[in-house]
Structures are given as structure tokens and as C-alpha cells.
Amino acid sequence: MTVNTTVTVRVPAKVNLQLAVGPGREDGFHDLVNVFHAVSLFDEVTVKDAYPRRQSPLVTLTAGGELGSHLARVPLDESNLAARAALSVARESGRGRPVDIHLEKNIPVAGGMAGGSADAAAALVACDRLWGCGLSRERLLESAARLGSDVAFGLVGATAVGTGRGEILEPMSSPGRYRWVFALSKRGLSTADVFGEYDRLRPDAPAPRADPALEKALAEGDAVALGRSLSNDLEPAALSLLPELERTLAAGRGAGALGALVSGSGPTCAFLVGGDEDSSVVAEREAAVVAALRGTGLCEQVVAADGDVPGATVL
């Protein structure tokens, strides 16, 4: 019998097509209506048995990738969600053994695209497979929800609406294929800081509601209507903390993007540049948006991706 000693899982970034945020709850979270859309910026998480066999710690972490200053923001201790995911699988199954986890990063760090949450989802799948735990999808989703509000979506992928604090997921009809450009900021934003600023700016925030126009645009694969429907209640808070993002958004819109918004808690800015239309038109629009964003001097990187794509996948 062949025993796996290494498992690699690929997991996508997300962009929030709608992020409606309610008032703060007693537990410190907020009720959300959060439309997740998985895009083809992937991290690869490799979990391998530790050799020579060690008794502790259960997890050691390394990280690599072409993310410039973003890479230095990746914690390599037990505060990393991927490490916490491995510990969670070990507790659930009783089968954990020491492993080395390597994160090959392409998703922005502290960028509002759920890179840490995606890595946690990948680590759940990889450790379950490596240790032969056989945890059901339901148990993996429960573990994901305990780890963080965005982790479960890393398992599911595609396009889905999250309610509660974002962890209760329902798939959404989204037959279209979309092209995106992402402007990665030279700076990061703390999710906690952005929510704190949101609470300051919106002490009277109403209960979050789904947007029927967005749902219709997705169901019909209408890129123009989707661009008009993009929304993020956290965007004013992110702009308050990092005002230069207004220039980034304006540059992409001015270059012809169909829609633009800060992704999640930011500071990554997302620009919809096309759907199921003439590929040359999309390519021309993408090139114009990329050039305009690079011309601002505000972006550490500008990258393009497609959506939607599947969630965590064993390679």
C-alpha cells in the first residue's frame, strides 16, 4: 500500500461582489450578506510529513511566492490560519502527526481577498488527505466556520452568498465567465481596523439585504449589469483609512472598467473588465485598465484573473 507523505492543494482568492454589513453584534461580529466570487489567483499549500520524524511542534510553516512586500506579512507561527487548520484536523480526527506546511503565495496578504482564509481551507483538505482522516465535507465545513468567516468559501469556491457572519453559504447561479484586474496596494489594511472604522462611520447601520439586481445580473451572465451592481459597505471605511485608494479606483474606472470596488476589507481594488463578449474587446479594455493603474504609481502589482473557479482542489 502506498502511503502519502506529501499533499498539495490549490485554492483560489475571492472578490466580494456585494458586501452588505449590518450593525455590530454582541459577539463582536457583524451580520453580513456577502456574495463571494472565486477568481484564478491561486495559493498552493503543500503539507508533508516532517523528516526526520519529530515529536513537536505539530506544524512548522514556510512561505514563498512573487508577492513582494506582501510576503513579509505572512505569519509563520500558530497565529497563521493554515497552522490552526492543521491543529483543528488533528483534534477532530486524533490522527495528527508532525508536518511541514509550505504556502506558495499568489493571493495578496492583508488585501481583502481572503488569502489567509484560503490557505486555511487548503490546509484542512491537505491534512485530512495526508493523515487519512476521512472527515466528511460537512465536518470540514464546520471546522472552517470555526476558524474564520471566509474559510468555508475556500472549500466551496465558484459563486456563493454568505450570511450570518459570512460562514453560512448558499451557491448562486452564475453561468457567466468574467475577467478581472486587481490592483495590489503597497500597504495592508487590518480587517479589524476596517470594521472598527465602519462602526464609527455607520453607528446606525441597517440590517444587511441581498441585492436583486446583482442576483439577476449573475443569473443572466450580464457583465455590464454586474459592473453596475458591485457594492461594498466597507469601502468608505477602507477609503477613510487609506485615502489613496480613491485615486486607484478612479484610474481604473476612467480607463473603461465596467465596475470597480474595494475587495472585502481592502486594500486590494477589483476592476471588472469583461464577460462573455468579443475577446479582443475585453483584451483591449484590460490593457487600458492595467496601464492606467500602473501609471498611478500606487500599486505594488497589477494582476488579471478569471472567475468564477472551483474551490480547494488536491493536485
ZAMARGU-4260 file (C-alpha; in steps of 0.2 Angstrom, whole numbers, plus 5000, padded with zeros to 4 digits):
<rodrens>
0) 5000/5000/5000 | 5006/5017/4995 | 5007/5030/5010 | 5006/5048/5005 | 5019/5059/5013
5) 5015/5075/5004 | 4999/5083/4998 | 4997/5099/4988 | 4981/5108/4987 | 4977/5123/4976
10) 4965/5136/4982 | 4958/5152/4975 | 4956/5170/4980 | 4939/5178/4982 | 4932/5195/4977
15) 4916/5201/4985 | 4903/5206/4973 | 4892/5213/4986 | 4897/5215/5005 | 4882/5222/5015
20) 4886/5224/5033 | 4874/5226/5047 | 4877/5233/5065 | 4890/5226/5077 | 4884/5211/5086
25) 4887/5207/5105 | 4899/5193/5100 | 4910/5206/5091 | 4905/5201/5073 | 4893/5208/5061
30) 4878/5201/5051 | 4883/5200/5033 | 4876/5197/5015 | 4892/5193/5007 | 4892/5187/4989
35) 4909/5178/4986 | 4916/5175/4969 | 4932/5164/4967 | 4945/5170/4955 | 4960/5162/4947
40) 4973/5169/4958 | 4979/5153/4967 | 4989/5149/4983 | 4996/5131/4983 | 4998/5124/5001
45) 5009/5109/5002 | 5008/5098/5018 | 5022/5085/5020 | 5027/5073/5034 | 5041/5080/5044
50) 5058/5071/5042 | 5067/5066/5052 | 5052/5062/5062 | 5050/5075/5076 | 5038/5074/5091
55) 5034/5093/5091 | 5029/5105/5086 | 5014/5098/5076 | 5017/5111/5062 | 5031/5121/5055
60) 5027/5134/5042 | 5037/5142/5027 | 5031/5154/5013 | 5036/5159/4996 | 5030/5167/4980
65) 5031/5183/4970 | 5021/5195/4981 | 5035/5207/4985 | 5032/5216/5002 | 5016/5206/5004
70) 5026/5190/5008 | 5034/5198/5023 | 5016/5200/5031 | 5013/5181/5032 | 5014/5175/5050
75) 5024/5159/5051 | 5018/5154/5069 | 5002/5146/5076 | 4993/5163/5073 | 4993/5158/5054
80) 4976/5151/5050 | 4984/5137/5040 | 4993/5131/5056 | 4977/5132/5066 | 4968/5122/5052
85) 4980/5108/5054 | 4978/5108/5073 | 4959/5108/5070 | 4960/5092/5059 | 4972/5084/5072
90) 4959/5087/5086 | 4944/5082/5076 | 4952/5065/5070 | 4965/5061/5083 | 4977/5056/5069
95) 4988/5071/5068 | 5007/5069/5066 | 5020/5082/5064 | 5020/5091/5047 | 5029/5105/5037
100) 5017/5116/5028 | 5023/5127/5014 | 5012/5141/5007 | 5016/5146/4989 | 5008/5163/4989
105) 4999/5172/4974 | 4985/5179/4984 | 4988/5197/4992 | 4991/5197/5010 | 4980/5208/5021
110) 4972/5213/5004 | 4954/5209/5006 | 4955/5193/4995 | 4954/5180/5009 | 4972/5174/5006
115) 4974/5168/5024 | 4957/5160/5024 | 4960/5151/5008 | 4976/5144/5015 | 4966/5138/5030
120) 4954/5129/5018 | 4968/5121/5009 | 4977/5115/5024 | 4960/5107/5031 | 4959/5097/5015
125) 4978/5093/5014 | 4979/5087/5032 | 4963/5077/5030 | 4970/5068/5015 | 4988/5066/5022
130) 4983/5059/5038 | 4969/5048/5031 | 4956/5056/5042 | 4941/5054/5030 | 4932/5069/5038
135) 4916/5072/5029 | 4913/5088/5019 | 4901/5094/5032 | 4914/5092/5046 | 4927/5101/5036
140) 4914/5115/5033 | 4910/5116/5052 | 4929/5116/5056 | 4931/5130/5043 | 4917/5140/5050
145) 4925/5139/5067 | 4942/5145/5060 | 4935/5161/5052 | 4921/5169/5042 | 4929/5167/5025
150) 4937/5150/5027 | 4922/5139/5022 | 4921/5148/5005 | 4939/5142/5001 | 4932/5125/5001
155) 4917/5129/4991 | 4923/5141/4978 | 4913/5146/4962 | 4900/5160/4967 | 4890/5159/4983
160) 4881/5171/4996 | 4887/5170/5014 | 4875/5175/5028 | 4877/5175/5047 | 4895/5182/5048
165) 4898/5175/5031 | 4900/5157/5035 | 4883/5151/5030 | 4885/5148/5012 | 4872/5145/4998
170) 4878/5143/4979 | 4872/5156/4967 | 4868/5154/4949 | 4882/5162/4939 | 4884/5154/4922
175) 4894/5169/4915 | 4913/5170/4914 | 4921/5186/4919 | 4938/5194/4918 | 4945/5205/4932
180) 4960/5216/4935 | 4966/5218/4953 | 4977/5232/4960 | 4988/5226/4974 | 4992/5240/4986
185) 5009/5243/4993 | 5001/5244/5010 | 4990/5232/5020 | 4974/5235/5030 | 4969/5226/5046
190) 4951/5218/5044 | 4948/5223/5062 | 4953/5241/5059 | 4942/5242/5044 | 4927/5235/5053
195) 4931/5247/5068 | 4931/5262/5056 | 4914/5256/5048 | 4906/5255/5066 | 4912/5273/5068
200) 4906/5279/5052 | 4890/5269/5052 | 4883/5268/5070 | 4866/5267/5063 | 4869/5253/5050
205) 4853/5244/5045 | 4852/5225/5043 | 4860/5219/5028 | 4850/5214/5012 | 4854/5205/4996
210) 4853/5215/4980 | 4841/5208/4967 | 4850/5217/4953 | 4866/5209/4957 | 4857/5192/4958
215) 4849/5195/4941 | 4865/5201/4933 | 4874/5185/4939 | 4860/5173/4933 | 4859/5181/4916
220) 4878/5182/4914 | 4877/5201/4911 | 4894/5209/4914 | 4888/5227/4911 | 4874/5225/4924
225) 4886/5216/4936 | 4898/5230/4935 | 4884/5242/4939 | 4878/5231/4954 | 4895/5229/4963
230) 4894/5236/4981 | 4904/5235/4997 | 4898/5243/5013 | 4916/5243/5020 | 4923/5253/5005
235) 4920/5270/5014 | 4929/5264/5029 | 4944/5257/5019 | 4945/5274/5009 | 4945/5283/5026
240) 4960/5273/5032 | 4969/5273/5016 | 4963/5288/5005 | 4975/5285/4991 | 4963/5270/4986
245) 4951/5283/4979 | 4964/5288/4966 | 4966/5269/4962 | 4948/5266/4959 | 4946/5282/4949
250) 4960/5277/4937 | 4953/5260/4933 | 4935/5267/4931 | 4942/5281/4920 | 4951/5268/4909
255) 4935/5259/4905 | 4932/5246/4918 | 4914/5240/4919 | 4914/5241/4938 | 4926/5244/4952
260) 4926/5242/4971 | 4937/5239/4986 | 4938/5220/4988 | 4932/5215/5006 | 4941/5225/5019
265) 4954/5230/5006 | 4965/5237/5001 | 4965/5227/4985 | 4954/5236/4972 | 4945/5225/4959
270) 4940/5230/4942 | 4928/5220/4931 | 4934/5222/4913 | 4924/5210/4903 | 4912/5195/4902
275) 4906/5183/4888 | 4909/5196/4874 | 4922/5198/4860 | 4939/5193/4867 | 4948/5207/4858
280) 4936/5220/4866 | 4940/5213/4883 | 4958/5212/4880 | 4959/5230/4874 | 4949/5236/4890
285) 4960/5225/4901 | 4976/5233/4894 | 4969/5250/4896 | 4965/5247/4914 | 4981/5239/4918
290) 4991/5253/4910 | 4981/5266/4920 | 4983/5258/4936 | 5002/5255/4934 | 5003/5274/4929
295) 4996/5279/4946 | 5012/5273/4955 | 5001/5267/4969 | 5001/5249/4965 | 5014/5236/4970
300) 5007/5224/4957 | 4993/5224/4945 | 4987/5206/4940 | 4972/5199/4930 | 4961/5184/4933
305) 4946/5175/4928 | 4930/5170/4938 | 4922/5160/4944 | 4933/5145/4948 | 4932/5130/4959
310) 4937/5129/4977 | 4951/5120/4986 | 4957/5106/4974 | 4970/5092/4978 | 4984/5092/4964
</rodrens>
